[in-house]
Amino acid sequence: MLAVVNARLYPITSRPIENGALLVDGGKIVAIGASAGPSASPTSVSGVPIPPDIQVVDAGGGYVLPGFVDAHAHLGLWGEWYGWAGQDGNESSSANTAEVRAIDAIYPEHTSFKDAVSGGVTTAQTTPGSGNALGGEMLVLKTNGHGRVVDQMVVRNPSGMKAALGENPKRFHGLVQHRAPSTRMGTAAIIRQAFYKAQDYQRKLAAAKDDPTKLPDTDLQMLNLIKVLNHEMPLRIHAHRADDIVTAVRLAEEFAVDYSIEHCTDGAAVAEFLGSRHAKVNLGPSLGSRGKVETRALSFTNAAVLQAAGCHVSIITDHPFVAIQYLVACAALSCAAGLPEEEALKAVTINPAITVGVGDRVGSLEVGKDADFVIWRGHPFKVRSKVEKVFIEGRQVL
């Protein structure tokens, strides 16, 4: 067991607690709240006695928050200094690679995992890139996997099917390889055609239940897309420009699938449209330059506009495009640009946890959830604050 005492607790889903404490057992939070007794050696947590002779961590009055969650990154897949040998984010042999799975390419010793922990990020959704109209399955994992087996890091697999609209598929395929798609309508058509084929395949499987001789040949693309049709995982659609964002919603609604909008750089232009649907938006990366035409509307004000319109906003780094350890900076700058502090904290904790389907385990400090928490020396949104200690499932990893 472990007790963290003398803490300024930010549970996220409830009000902050001064001189708070939390009690951990078996990697889970078993008690959280105000402590009784001296601040550095309390006798109980929210009425639950602290057993004698257990490990006690004195937070020294520091801020204790849940580990941050990045809803869109490429941890372990590509980026950093690995060069072409480590570029495993886009299977560019086809514009539709719905059959591939990110888990098969995750490198647990990748530098990005250590960087994530250093910035207080304990959970991340890692995803194939946006080079293809359909890019494959993604997963959610804990970031304490340095040198471990990737399967031991998984929180949810799969957690979504990557789709992409806009400039990237046009460039990867139309411009570079001189094949479809070369236009935005071509990209949408590839996605649409794939889901119609998946519906046909689903009907064939149903028809074969009573007669196995009618079973169609195994098709990994179709089997993965059927998971989206069956609401086993959402479609996560890369879209920067306003018209691409609307196309993403159109496609998702056409097939009645769950979805999130990834990046949503021009989202403020269609905020009312997205808000009317309470759309899940994974917003970013915002800490950088306008690297292509469709990111001309890049601004930290977008989070406040989308949140006020009724969207479910998560702030992302899209690591390596913004280093994952600076997720907190992205949230702080969004706060400075108008997003209320409480909402900015939610945008890197409980909101992304819910969006990626693991809100029952992480994203807030609550009894029964994983003991993933960070002790900060100073408020996380202050530039001179620093991560002091990081715990994942009750084990100190920094």
Secondary structure, 3 states (H helix, E strand, C coil): CEEEEEEEECCCCCCCEEEEEEEEECCEEEEEEEEECCCCCCCEECCEECCCCCEEEECCCCEEEECEEEEEECCCCCCCCCHHHHCCCCCCCCCECCCCEHHHHCCCCCHHHHHHHHCCEEEEEECCCCCCCEEEEEEEEECCCCCCCHHHCEEEEEEEEEEECCHHHHHHHHHCCCCCCCCHHHHHHHHHHHHHHHHHHHHHHHHCCCCHHHCCCCCHHHHHHHHHHCCCCCEEEEECCHHHHHHHHHHHHHCCCCEEEEECCCHHHHHHHHHCCCCEEEECCCCCCCCCHHHCCCCCCHHHHHHHHCCEEEECCCCCCCCHHHHHHHHHHHHHCCCCHHHHHHCCCHHHHHHCCCCCCCCCCCCCCECCEEEEECCCCCCCCEEEEEEECCEECC
